[in-house]
Structure formats: C-alpha cells, structure tokens
Amino acid sequence: MARHNTVLGNDKRFQPNPYADFSAQRRDAAPQYQYPQQSAPQYGQPAPQQPTAEELNMMYARPAANSYDTDRMSYDDVLSKSSIVFGVITLLAVATASLPIITGILGMGQSVGYGLASIATFVGMIGALVIGLIAAFKRVSGPGLVLTYSVFEGMFLGGISMFFEIRYPGIVLQAVIATLATSAAVLLLFRSGKVRTSPRLNKIFFVAMLGYLLFSLVNLVLMLTGVVGGEFGLRSGVFGLAIGALAVLMASYSLVMDFEDIKNGVDNGVPRNTAWLCAFSLAVTIVWMYVEFLRILAILRSND
C-alpha cells in the first residue's frame, strides 16, 4: 500500500481500500438499533399490527441522518475544525507580530516588544515542533493537542512574519496571497480530477522530502557555527530559489495528499472527531508552504 501524507501516513482509515478488520471494528463500535423481537402469533391471537399509510409517510418524511447522528466525519466537519485551527493560528500570529506596537503604546518601548516577539518566536518554533510530532505519531483525533499546536504555530509565524516584514515591507501580504492562490489552485485541480497521487509519485515525494530535511539541517548547523554566512546560508541566490521552488512543489503535492486522504476518510466513514487530525494535517502543509514563499520572496528582494 502506498504511503500518503506524513501526518495521516499509514493510517488505514485514510486508505482508498481499508482493511476488513477496520470495517468490522466500525460496525462493532457504531451503535446498532435493536429491533424488537416478534414471535410468530400463536393460534387464536391477533397478527402484529402493520404500520398505516400515514405512519409510513411520516417515517419517509423524516430528515436523513447527518454526521452527528452517524458519528461519521463529513466535509463540513473538516471545514469547521480547519476554520478553528487556522483562526487560532492567525489570532496568535497577529498578537505576536503586534507586541512591539503594544509595548510602545504602554510606554515600555518597542525594543521590549521586539525582545518578547523573539522569545515567542523561539518558544513557538520548539513548541510547534514537539506538539506536532506528538500529534502526528499518536494520531490524535481530539482538539487538545491540535489547538495547542495552533497556539505555538501562531506564535512562530507571527514572529518570523514580523521580522521579514520589517526587513522587506509588504512581503507578508505577498506570501499570504501566493499561499492562498496556490492552495486554491490545488483544490480546484483536485476537485476536477486532474491531479491525483500515485505510488510512484509518493515514493519520489518522500525521497525528496528526506533530502530536503537533511539539507535544511546541514544548512542550519553551518549557519549557527558560522561556517557559512549570509541571511539564508546555503539557500541564497539561484540555488536558494531552486530549493524554494522544489519545496513549494512538494508542499503542493502534500496538499493533494491531504485532500485525497480527507476524501478517503469521508468515504470510509471514519469517526467524526478525526476531523481534528485532518485539520492539523492541512495546517502543517499550508504553514510550510507559506514559510517557503516567504523565503523565496525574501531571496528575490535581497537581490534587488
């Protein structure tokens, strides 16, 4: 079975052909309505009463069962949970980026706000990494860890966005527009059926992802040790733009994986609270894409 998104990964609930034991587990877990047992009428007793035409019409007129009735995930569940996750990320990002303004208004000086924003950025980066790994490996389906990740991720994004905006005015809006446009294009192409995942592309994706992570780690170590200088280290100039373009392509393919896994999850009738895990997966992918657009635009602006 080909692997899918790094968050939803090998979870068989999101595979197009789930295993039989999962189907059996869903049937055992789902509440079953027990119809009353009716024995055959004894001699001399009246036959069971059949429903009238009016009763049948009332039964057919009842609304169809929704995801709350069946406890199965729907697209609306994923949309609502994703809105909450991205709302928390945006709120914390704006709050972190506004710290210098807030401290300036309070008379504490903007330098204090920049210091607090730097601390929030570092704490958010570490917290988002740790909580994200826990949520991904444990396949957490509840809101606790997912919303905690959203808080840390918002702090991190707010901090780096603020520093990029100070150095390159207008870059944050450009990165946001590029991220939204790319995500919308991927969604439209997926809904039209023109883009899908495949086992071969999945293997290429994970090999490229491993290489990208190793390169990023080496670049970070070389920058921290002072072996390479500059604002982006090895990710400068044309080479840095090529790495950024590759990363955006990988993030776009990861988004296709997200959409496909969500579709499979809805088709397979996964539990409704699994929508939190889907929202978390979408947040990881889109945040990654946004950061890569920030880097690409910053490299382009630094060469002006």
C-alpha positions in Angstrom: 0.0 0.0 0.0 1.5 3.4 -1.0 2.1 5.8 1.8 0.2 9.1 2.0 0.6 12.3 3.8 3.3 12.4 6.5 0.7 13.2 9.2 -2.1 10.8 8.2 0.7 8.4 6.8 -0.1 4.7 7.0 -3.3 5.2 8.9 -5.5 2.6 7.1 -8.6 4.7 7.8 -7.5 7.1 5.1 -6.6 4.4 2.5 -8.8 4.0 -0.5 -9.3 0.3 0.3 -9.4 0.0 4.1 -8.7 -3.4 5.6 -11.6 -5.6 6.5 -10.8 -5.6 10.2 -11.4 -1.8 10.3 -14.8 -2.2 8.7 -15.6 -4.8 11.3 -14.3 -2.5 14.1 -16.5 0.3 12.8 -19.5 -1.9 12.8 -18.8 -3.1 16.3 -18.2 0.4 17.5 -21.2 2.0 15.9 -24.4 1.9 17.9 -26.8 -0.6 16.5 -30.5 -0.3 16.8 -32.0 -3.4 18.2 -35.3 -4.2 16.6 -37.8 -5.8 18.9 -38.1 -9.5 18.5 -41.5 -10.6 17.5 -42.5 -14.2 17.8 -45.0 -15.8 15.4 -48.5 -15.2 16.5 -50.0 -18.1 18.4 -53.2 -19.7 17.4 -56.1 -17.6 18.4 -54.1 -14.4 18.8 -54.3 -11.4 16.5 -51.5 -10.8 14.0 -49.0 -7.9 14.7 -50.3 -4.5 13.7 -48.9 -3.2 10.4 -48.0 0.5 10.0 -50.6 2.6 8.4 -50.0 4.6 5.2 -49.9 7.8 7.3 -47.2 6.3 9.6 -45.2 5.2 6.6 -45.4 8.7 5.1 -44.2 10.2 8.4 -41.2 7.8 8.5 -40.2 8.7 5.0 -40.6 12.4 5.7 -38.0 12.3 8.5 -34.7 14.1 7.7 -31.8 12.0 6.6 -29.2 11.2 9.3 -26.3 13.6 9.4 -22.7 13.2 10.7 -23.8 13.9 14.2 -26.4 11.0 14.0 -24.0 8.5 12.5 -20.8 9.8 14.3 -19.0 9.7 10.9 -16.8 12.5 9.6 -18.1 14.8 6.9 -16.6 17.5 4.8 -18.4 20.1 6.9 -16.7 18.7 10.0 -13.2 19.1 8.4 -14.1 22.6 7.2 -15.3 23.7 10.6 -12.4 22.2 12.5 -9.9 23.7 9.9 -11.5 27.1 10.4 -10.9 26.9 14.1 -7.3 25.8 13.7 -6.4 28.5 11.2 -8.3 31.1 13.2 -6.2 30.3 16.3 -3.0 30.4 14.3 -3.9 33.7 12.7 -5.0 35.3 16.1 -1.7 34.3 17.8 0.3 35.4 14.8 -1.3 38.9 14.8 -0.9 39.1 18.6 2.8 38.2 18.4 3.6 40.5 15.5 1.8 43.3 17.4 4.0 43.1 20.5 6.3 46.0 19.6 3.2 48.2 18.9 1.6 47.2 22.2 4.7 47.7 24.3 5.2 51.1 22.6 1.6 52.2 23.4 2.1 51.1 27.0 5.2 53.2 27.3 7.6 50.2 27.7 9.4 50.9 24.4 9.3 49.0 21.2 12.6 47.3 21.9 10.9 45.4 24.7 8.2 44.2 22.2 10.9 43.0 19.8 12.5 41.1 22.6 9.2 39.5 23.6 8.5 38.7 20.0 11.9 37.0 19.6 11.2 34.8 22.7 7.7 34.0 21.4 9.1 33.0 18.0 11.7 30.6 19.6 9.2 29.1 22.0 6.6 28.8 19.3 9.0 27.0 17.0 10.1 24.5 19.6 6.6 24.0 20.9 5.0 23.6 17.5 7.7 21.0 16.5 7.3 19.0 19.7 3.5 19.1 19.8 3.3 18.5 16.1 5.4 15.3 16.3 3.3 14.0 19.2 0.1 14.7 17.4 1.3 13.1 14.2 2.7 10.0 15.7 -0.1 9.4 18.2 -2.8 10.1 15.5 -4.5 12.4 18.0 -8.2 12.9 17.0 -9.2 15.4 19.7 -8.9 19.2 19.9 -6.5 19.4 22.8 -3.1 18.8 21.1 -4.2 20.2 17.8 -5.2 23.5 19.3 -2.1 23.6 21.4 -0.1 23.2 18.2 -2.1 26.0 16.7 -1.1 28.3 19.5 2.6 27.6 19.2 2.5 27.7 15.4 0.8 31.1 15.5 3.5 32.5 17.8 6.2 31.2 15.5 4.6 32.5 12.3 3.8 35.9 13.9 7.4 36.3 14.9 9.1 35.4 11.7 6.5 37.3 9.7 7.2 40.4 11.7 10.9 40.2 11.2 10.5 39.6 7.5 8.1 42.5 7.2 10.5 44.8 8.9 13.3 44.0 6.5 11.1 43.7 3.4 7.9 45.8 3.7 4.9 44.2 2.0 6.4 40.7 1.9 3.9 39.1 4.3 0.9 40.1 2.2 2.7 38.8 -0.9 3.4 35.5 0.8 -0.2 35.2 2.0 -1.6 35.8 -1.4 0.8 33.3 -3.0 -0.1 30.7 -0.5 -3.9 31.2 -0.8 -3.7 31.2 -4.6 -1.6 28.1 -4.8 -3.8 26.2 -2.3 -7.0 27.3 -4.2 -5.5 26.1 -7.5 -4.5 22.7 -6.0 -8.1 22.3 -4.6 -9.7 23.2 -7.9 -7.4 20.8 -9.8 -8.1 18.0 -7.3 -11.9 18.5 -7.5 -11.7 18.4 -11.2 -9.9 15.1 -11.1 -6.8 16.5 -12.9 -4.4 15.9 -10.1 -4.1 12.7 -8.0 -1.5 10.9 -6.1 0.2 7.7 -7.3 2.5 5.1 -5.6 5.5 6.2 -7.8 5.0 9.9 -7.1 4.6 9.2 -3.4 8.0 7.4 -3.3 9.6 10.3 -5.2 7.9 12.8 -2.8 9.2 11.0 0.4 12.8 10.7 -1.1 12.8 14.4 -1.9 11.4 15.2 1.5 14.2 13.3 3.2 16.8 15.1 1.1 15.2 18.5 1.8 15.1 17.8 5.6 18.8 16.7 5.6 19.8 19.8 3.6 17.9 22.1 5.9 19.5 20.6 8.9 23.0 20.9 7.4 22.3 24.5 6.4 21.1 25.4 9.9 24.2 23.8 11.6 26.5 25.6 9.2 24.8 28.9 9.8 24.9 28.5 13.6 28.5 27.5 13.6 29.5 30.4 11.3 30.8 28.2 8.6 28.6 29.9 6.1 27.3 33.5 6.4 24.5 35.4 4.9 20.9 35.7 5.8 20.0 32.3 4.2 23.2 30.4 4.3 23.4 27.9 1.5 19.9 28.9 0.5 21.0 32.1 -1.3 20.9 33.2 -4.9 19.7 31.0 -7.7 20.4 27.8 -5.8 18.2 29.0 -2.9 15.4 29.9 -5.3 15.6 26.4 -6.9 15.4 24.8 -3.4 12.4 27.1 -2.6 10.6 26.2 -5.8 11.1 22.5 -5.1 9.8 22.9 -1.6 6.7 24.7 -2.9 6.1 21.8 -5.3 6.5 19.3 -2.5 4.1 21.3 -0.3 1.6 21.4 -3.2 1.8 17.6 -3.6 1.4 17.2 0.1 -1.8 19.3 -0.1 -3.1 16.9 -2.8 -2.3 14.0 -0.4 -4.3 15.9 2.3 -7.3 16.3 0.1 -7.2 12.7 -1.1 -6.9 11.4 2.5 -9.8 13.5 3.6 -11.9 12.2 0.8 -11.0 8.6 1.6 -11.7 9.3 5.3 -15.2 10.6 4.5 -15.9 7.7 2.1 -14.7 5.1 4.7 -16.9 6.6 7.4 -14.1 7.4 9.9 -15.2 8.8 13.3 -16.3 12.4 13.3 -13.6 13.6 15.8 -11.0 12.5 13.2 -11.7 15.9 11.5 -9.3 17.4 14.1 -6.5 15.3 12.7 -7.3 16.3 9.1 -7.4 20.0 10.1 -4.0 19.5 11.8 -2.6 17.9 8.6 -3.9 20.8 6.4 -2.4 23.3 8.8 1.1 21.7 8.7 1.1 21.7 4.9 -0.2 25.2 4.4 2.1 26.7 7.0 5.0 25.0 5.4 4.0 26.5 2.0 3.7 30.0 3.5 7.2 29.8 5.0 8.7 28.7 1.7 7.0 31.6 -0.1 8.4 34.0 2.5 11.9 32.6 1.8 11.6 32.8 -1.9 10.3 36.4 -1.9 13.0 37.4 0.6 15.7 36.0 -1.6 14.3 37.8 -4.6 14.0 41.1 -2.6 17.6 40.7 -1.3 18.9 40.6 -4.8 17.3 43.9 -5.8 
